[in-house]
Amino acid sequence: MVHRGSSPISVAGSAFEAGTDNNPATVLGFLVVMLHNPDIMRKAQTELDRVLGPEGYTPPSFKNLQDLPYCVALVKEVFRWMPVAPVGSLYLSLKDDTYQGYRIAASTTIVANIWAVHHNETNYPDPFTFRPERFIPAADGKVEAEHLYEGHYGFGFGRRACPGQYIASKSVWIGVVHLLWAFDISPPIDEYGAAILPDTTAVRDGLTA
């Protein structure tokens, strides 16, 4: 958090610095996913063409967000499938407690395993499969901007949730849809004509990707 006496430049600088690693890492995760799932990329591009026109003269903007539910769901699935912060903020238990048979003593430091939560089969069936459809509302398919940071724990939870989740989720979304609008994302080819695909397990170690 920024001190109340900080200048506007300091506030802007704090917001910029907070996203210099996590936002680009999320976009890189998106690129990895597209390399492994060209069918999903084409589906998102088809939605963009439908909303913006197949000529592609006008780039997507935030005013198109509610008309691009699949692109919204795709970004949310990136946050879930490849969280850039596999473990969450530190929590301190204020009193003795019991959770699912485990005793938690007062003053115990608790670290949330976001990666494990995001790959829990109960909450996210077939969790290792990248499937944006899991985030599309079954009723009408309509989405709101707020849906970008809901339904997953990529920004943490509770009082220690990332205060920048509102701007960060939208920043990632606008970057992703511009990449989909402007480019076909495909892997390099080796001397034998086989695709060279990145390892999807490389980001699981460490506090951040």
C-alpha atoms as a printed R data frame, in Angstrom:
    type eleno elety resid chain resno       x       y       z
1   ATOM     1    CA   MET     A     1   0.000   0.000   0.000
2   ATOM     2    CA   VAL     A     2   1.072   3.602  -0.594
3   ATOM     3    CA   HIS     A     3   1.344   6.075   2.279
4   ATOM     4    CA   ARG     A     4  -1.350   8.767   2.252
5   ATOM     5    CA   GLY     A     5   1.306  11.441   2.031
6   ATOM     6    CA   SER     A     6   2.815  10.018  -1.151
7   ATOM     7    CA   SER     A     7   2.854  12.130  -4.287
8   ATOM     8    CA   PRO     A     8   0.745  11.202  -7.347
9   ATOM     9    CA   ILE     A     9   3.966  10.150  -9.069
10  ATOM    10    CA   SER     A    10   4.749   7.726  -6.241
11  ATOM    11    CA   VAL     A    11   1.236   6.282  -6.390
12  ATOM    12    CA   ALA     A    12   1.471   5.792 -10.162
13  ATOM    13    CA   GLY     A    13   4.944   4.315  -9.799
14  ATOM    14    CA   SER     A    14   3.761   1.819  -7.184
15  ATOM    15    CA   ALA     A    15   0.924   0.682  -9.427
16  ATOM    16    CA   PHE     A    16   3.297   0.296 -12.380
17  ATOM    17    CA   GLU     A    17   5.980  -1.550 -10.433
18  ATOM    18    CA   ALA     A    18   3.479  -3.978  -8.891
19  ATOM    19    CA   GLY     A    19   2.553  -5.306 -12.319
20  ATOM    20    CA   THR     A    20   5.926  -5.313 -14.056
21  ATOM    21    CA   ASP     A    21   6.459  -9.028 -13.438
22  ATOM    22    CA   ASN     A    22   3.044 -10.582 -12.840
23  ATOM    23    CA   ASN     A    23   1.201  -9.079 -15.809
24  ATOM    24    CA   PRO     A    24   3.872  -9.977 -18.400
25  ATOM    25    CA   ALA     A    25   4.231 -13.440 -16.845
26  ATOM    26    CA   THR     A    26   0.488 -13.997 -17.240
27  ATOM    27    CA   VAL     A    27   0.621 -12.917 -20.877
28  ATOM    28    CA   LEU     A    28   3.555 -15.280 -21.432
29  ATOM    29    CA   GLY     A    29   1.445 -18.029 -19.886
30  ATOM    30    CA   PHE     A    30  -1.276 -17.182 -22.372
31  ATOM    31    CA   LEU     A    31   1.193 -17.510 -25.257
32  ATOM    32    CA   VAL     A    32   2.276 -20.924 -23.985
33  ATOM    33    CA   VAL     A    33  -1.348 -22.024 -23.843
34  ATOM    34    CA   MET     A    34  -2.031 -20.837 -27.383
35  ATOM    35    CA   LEU     A    35   0.969 -22.733 -28.722
36  ATOM    36    CA   HIS     A    36  -0.440 -25.925 -27.226
37  ATOM    37    CA   ASN     A    37  -4.092 -25.186 -28.057
38  ATOM    38    CA   PRO     A    38  -4.449 -23.670 -31.549
39  ATOM    39    CA   ASP     A    39  -8.116 -24.676 -31.649
40  ATOM    40    CA   ILE     A    40  -8.820 -22.455 -28.642
41  ATOM    41    CA   MET     A    41  -6.938 -19.592 -30.280
42  ATOM    42    CA   ARG     A    42  -9.031 -19.915 -33.439
43  ATOM    43    CA   LYS     A    43 -12.241 -20.000 -31.420
44  ATOM    44    CA   ALA     A    44 -11.294 -16.758 -29.661
45  ATOM    45    CA   GLN     A    45 -10.300 -15.164 -32.964
46  ATOM    46    CA   THR     A    46 -13.628 -16.189 -34.487
47  ATOM    47    CA   GLU     A    47 -15.397 -14.384 -31.653
48  ATOM    48    CA   LEU     A    48 -13.265 -11.285 -32.240
49  ATOM    49    CA   ASP     A    49 -14.022 -11.366 -35.973
50  ATOM    50    CA   ARG     A    50 -17.721 -11.661 -35.253
51  ATOM    51    CA   VAL     A    51 -17.715  -8.625 -32.967
52  ATOM    52    CA   LEU     A    52 -15.151  -6.429 -34.739
53  ATOM    53    CA   GLY     A    53 -15.648  -7.548 -38.323
54  ATOM    54    CA   PRO     A    54 -13.485  -9.959 -40.332
55  ATOM    55    CA   GLU     A    55 -11.535  -7.102 -41.952
56  ATOM    56    CA   GLY     A    56  -9.899  -6.387 -38.609
57  ATOM    57    CA   TYR     A    57  -9.430  -2.663 -39.124
58  ATOM    58    CA   THR     A    58 -10.637  -1.711 -35.631
59  ATOM    59    CA   PRO     A    59  -8.724  -3.140 -32.656
60  ATOM    60    CA   PRO     A    60 -10.670  -4.415 -29.649
61  ATOM    61    CA   SER     A    61 -11.313  -2.082 -26.727
62  ATOM    62    CA   PHE     A    62 -12.931  -2.293 -23.305
63  ATOM    63    CA   LYS     A    63 -16.275  -1.334 -24.806
64  ATOM    64    CA   ASN     A    64 -16.240  -4.762 -26.502
65  ATOM    65    CA   LEU     A    65 -15.689  -6.687 -23.279
66  ATOM    66    CA   GLN     A    66 -19.284  -7.738 -22.696
67  ATOM    67    CA   ASP     A    67 -19.545  -8.893 -26.312
68  ATOM    68    CA   LEU     A    68 -16.505 -11.167 -25.986
69  ATOM    69    CA   PRO     A    69 -17.473 -13.753 -23.337
70  ATOM    70    CA   TYR     A    70 -15.162 -16.441 -24.686
71  ATOM    71    CA   CYS     A    71 -12.167 -14.089 -24.588
72  ATOM    72    CA   VAL     A    72 -13.058 -13.151 -21.011
73  ATOM    73    CA   ALA     A    73 -13.352 -16.824 -20.066
74  ATOM    74    CA   LEU     A    74 -10.031 -17.547 -21.784
75  ATOM    75    CA   VAL     A    75  -8.202 -14.951 -19.689
76  ATOM    76    CA   LYS     A    76  -9.804 -16.243 -16.496
77  ATOM    77    CA   GLU     A    77  -8.701 -19.753 -17.386
78  ATOM    78    CA   VAL     A    78  -5.140 -18.461 -17.878
79  ATOM    79    CA   PHE     A    79  -5.270 -17.004 -14.353
80  ATOM    80    CA   ARG     A    80  -6.483 -20.378 -13.050
81  ATOM    81    CA   TRP     A    81  -4.423 -22.808 -15.105
82  ATOM    82    CA   MET     A    82  -1.058 -21.053 -14.752
83  ATOM    83    CA   PRO     A    83  -1.121 -18.749 -11.681
84  ATOM    84    CA   VAL     A    84   1.939 -16.508 -11.633
85  ATOM    85    CA   ALA     A    85   1.905 -16.611  -7.826
86  ATOM    86    CA   PRO     A    86   1.469 -20.335  -7.015
87  ATOM    87    CA   VAL     A    87   1.377 -19.537  -3.300
88  ATOM    88    CA   GLY     A    88  -0.620 -16.701  -1.795
89  ATOM    89    CA   SER     A    89   0.036 -14.090   0.855
90  ATOM    90    CA   LEU     A    90   1.013 -15.079   4.369
91  ATOM    91    CA   TYR     A    91  -1.745 -15.276   6.975
92  ATOM    92    CA   LEU     A    92  -1.511 -15.422  10.754
93  ATOM    93    CA   SER     A    93  -4.053 -17.343  12.819
94  ATOM    94    CA   LEU     A    94  -5.386 -15.162  15.640
95  ATOM    95    CA   LYS     A    95  -6.542 -18.066  17.792
96  ATOM    96    CA   ASP     A    96  -6.436 -21.850  18.015
97  ATOM    97    CA   ASP     A    97  -8.507 -23.407  15.267
98  ATOM    98    CA   THR     A    98  -9.288 -26.707  13.585
99  ATOM    99    CA   TYR     A    99  -9.681 -27.168   9.837
100 ATOM   100    CA   GLN     A   100 -10.679 -30.504   8.314
101 ATOM   101    CA   GLY     A   101  -9.219 -32.375  11.271
102 ATOM   102    CA   TYR     A   102  -5.983 -30.372  11.408
103 ATOM   103    CA   ARG     A   103  -5.217 -28.309  14.505
104 ATOM   104    CA   ILE     A   104  -3.921 -24.808  13.783
105 ATOM   105    CA   ALA     A   105  -2.393 -23.163  16.830
106 ATOM   106    CA   ALA     A   106  -2.696 -19.450  17.474
107 ATOM   107    CA   SER     A   107   0.016 -17.305  15.832
108 ATOM   108    CA   THR     A   108   0.668 -19.939  13.168
109 ATOM   109    CA   THR     A   109   1.814 -18.609   9.800
110 ATOM   110    CA   ILE     A   110  -0.385 -20.004   7.033
111 ATOM   111    CA   VAL     A   111   0.586 -20.039   3.358
112 ATOM   112    CA   ALA     A   112  -2.213 -20.618   0.880
113 ATOM   113    CA   ASN     A   113  -1.380 -23.020  -1.953
114 ATOM   114    CA   ILE     A   114  -3.094 -21.227  -4.847
115 ATOM   115    CA   TRP     A   115  -1.783 -23.706  -7.405
116 ATOM   116    CA   ALA     A   116  -3.327 -26.637  -5.512
117 ATOM   117    CA   VAL     A   117  -6.642 -24.789  -5.107
118 ATOM   118    CA   HIS     A   118  -6.732 -24.043  -8.840
119 ATOM   119    CA   HIS     A   119  -6.110 -27.714  -9.640
120 ATOM   120    CA   ASN     A   120  -8.629 -29.160  -7.210
121 ATOM   121    CA   GLU     A   121 -10.819 -31.582  -9.172
122 ATOM   122    CA   THR     A   122 -13.840 -30.836  -7.001
123 ATOM   123    CA   ASN     A   123 -13.917 -27.159  -7.899
124 ATOM   124    CA   TYR     A   124 -12.362 -27.427 -11.360
125 ATOM   125    CA   PRO     A   125 -13.093 -30.779 -13.036
126 ATOM   126    CA   ASP     A   126 -10.278 -32.018 -15.282
127 ATOM   127    CA   PRO     A   127  -8.061 -29.256 -13.825
128 ATOM   128    CA   PHE     A   128  -4.967 -29.838 -15.958
129 ATOM   129    CA   THR     A   129  -6.916 -29.314 -19.166
130 ATOM   130    CA   PHE     A   130  -7.114 -25.723 -20.373
131 ATOM   131    CA   ARG     A   131 -10.826 -25.186 -20.920
132 ATOM   132    CA   PRO     A   132 -12.216 -21.597 -21.032
133 ATOM   133    CA   GLU     A   133 -15.778 -22.912 -21.224
134 ATOM   134    CA   ARG     A   134 -15.722 -23.626 -17.495
135 ATOM   135    CA   PHE     A   135 -16.004 -19.861 -16.875
136 ATOM   136    CA   ILE     A   136 -18.826 -19.064 -19.282
137 ATOM   137    CA   PRO     A   137 -22.173 -18.619 -17.460
138 ATOM   138    CA   ALA     A   138 -24.514 -21.415 -18.459
139 ATOM   139    CA   ALA     A   139 -27.629 -19.240 -18.410
140 ATOM   140    CA   ASP     A   140 -27.026 -16.458 -20.931
141 ATOM   141    CA   GLY     A   141 -23.274 -16.292 -21.528
142 ATOM   142    CA   LYS     A   142 -23.177 -12.608 -20.593
143 ATOM   143    CA   VAL     A   143 -20.109 -11.292 -18.805
144 ATOM   144    CA   GLU     A   144 -19.127  -8.195 -16.891
145 ATOM   145    CA   ALA     A   145 -15.689  -6.689 -16.407
146 ATOM   146    CA   GLU     A   146 -15.752  -7.795 -12.769
147 ATOM   147    CA   HIS     A   147 -15.869 -11.415 -13.894
148 ATOM   148    CA   LEU     A   148 -12.216 -11.194 -14.886
149 ATOM   149    CA   TYR     A   149 -11.049 -11.501 -11.274
150 ATOM   150    CA   GLU     A   150 -13.904 -13.682 -10.010
151 ATOM   151    CA   GLY     A   151 -14.158 -17.477  -9.999
152 ATOM   152    CA   HIS     A   152 -10.452 -18.058  -9.354
153 ATOM   153    CA   TYR     A   153  -7.850 -17.074  -6.753
154 ATOM   154    CA   GLY     A   154  -5.108 -15.700  -8.985
155 ATOM   155    CA   PHE     A   155  -5.178 -12.456  -6.994
156 ATOM   156    CA   GLY     A   156  -5.486 -14.106  -3.590
157 ATOM   157    CA   PHE     A   157  -8.527 -13.832  -1.369
158 ATOM   158    CA   GLY     A   158  -9.848 -12.209   1.752
159 ATOM   159    CA   ARG     A   159  -8.299  -9.074   3.255
160 ATOM   160    CA   ARG     A   160  -4.934  -9.870   1.674
161 ATOM   161    CA   ALA     A   161  -6.260 -10.071  -1.895
162 ATOM   162    CA   CYS     A   162  -4.246  -8.042  -4.386
163 ATOM   163    CA   PRO     A   163  -5.582  -4.459  -4.368
164 ATOM   164    CA   GLY     A   164  -4.505  -4.107  -7.991
165 ATOM   165    CA   GLN     A   165  -6.685  -6.975  -9.223
166 ATOM   166    CA   TYR     A   166  -9.140  -4.611 -10.895
167 ATOM   167    CA   ILE     A   167  -6.629  -2.881 -13.153
168 ATOM   168    CA   ALA     A   168  -4.360  -5.935 -13.500
169 ATOM   169    CA   SER     A   169  -7.081  -8.249 -14.778
170 ATOM   170    CA   LYS     A   170  -8.216  -5.688 -17.333
171 ATOM   171    CA   SER     A   171  -4.633  -4.957 -18.393
172 ATOM   172    CA   VAL     A   172  -4.028  -8.632 -19.085
173 ATOM   173    CA   TRP     A   173  -7.336  -8.963 -20.931
174 ATOM   174    CA   ILE     A   174  -6.721  -6.022 -23.266
175 ATOM   175    CA   GLY     A   175  -3.214  -7.300 -23.991
176 ATOM   176    CA   VAL     A   176  -4.476 -10.807 -24.754
177 ATOM   177    CA   VAL     A   177  -7.286  -9.710 -27.071
178 ATOM   178    CA   HIS     A   178  -4.936  -7.394 -28.972
179 ATOM   179    CA   LEU     A   179  -2.516 -10.282 -29.513
180 ATOM   180    CA   LEU     A   180  -5.353 -12.515 -30.701
181 ATOM   181    CA   TRP     A   181  -6.674  -9.760 -32.952
182 ATOM   182    CA   ALA     A   182  -3.307  -9.003 -34.553
183 ATOM   183    CA   PHE     A   183  -1.461 -12.324 -34.687
184 ATOM   184    CA   ASP     A   184  -1.707 -16.036 -35.325
185 ATOM   185    CA   ILE     A   185   0.363 -17.626 -32.564
186 ATOM   186    CA   SER     A   186   2.273 -20.691 -33.734
187 ATOM   187    CA   PRO     A   187   5.411 -22.530 -32.561
188 ATOM   188    CA   PRO     A   188   8.754 -22.663 -34.368
189 ATOM   189    CA   ILE     A   189   9.511 -25.768 -36.425
190 ATOM   190    CA   ASP     A   190  12.641 -27.879 -36.061
191 ATOM   191    CA   GLU     A   191  14.726 -29.293 -38.904
192 ATOM   192    CA   TYR     A   192  12.463 -32.337 -39.083
193 ATOM   193    CA   GLY     A   193   9.276 -30.310 -39.404
194 ATOM   194    CA   ALA     A   194   8.101 -30.936 -35.839
195 ATOM   195    CA   ALA     A   195   6.709 -28.144 -33.684
196 ATOM   196    CA   ILE     A   196   8.962 -26.955 -30.850
197 ATOM   197    CA   LEU     A   197   6.587 -26.526 -27.918
198 ATOM   198    CA   PRO     A   198   7.438 -24.981 -24.513
199 ATOM   199    CA   ASP     A   199   7.248 -27.016 -21.324
200 ATOM   200    CA   THR     A   200   3.987 -26.242 -19.518
201 ATOM   201    CA   THR     A   201   5.357 -27.459 -16.155
202 ATOM   202    CA   ALA     A   202   8.265 -25.003 -15.996
203 ATOM   203    CA   VAL     A   203   6.338 -22.345 -14.043
204 ATOM   204    CA   ARG     A   204   5.291 -24.464 -11.077
205 ATOM   205    CA   ASP     A   205   8.329 -23.797  -8.909
206 ATOM   206    CA   GLY     A   206   8.946 -20.681  -6.824
207 ATOM   207    CA   LEU     A   207   6.862 -17.921  -5.308
208 ATOM   208    CA   THR     A   208   6.192 -16.287  -8.676
209 ATOM   209    CA   ALA     A   209   6.418 -17.544 -12.229
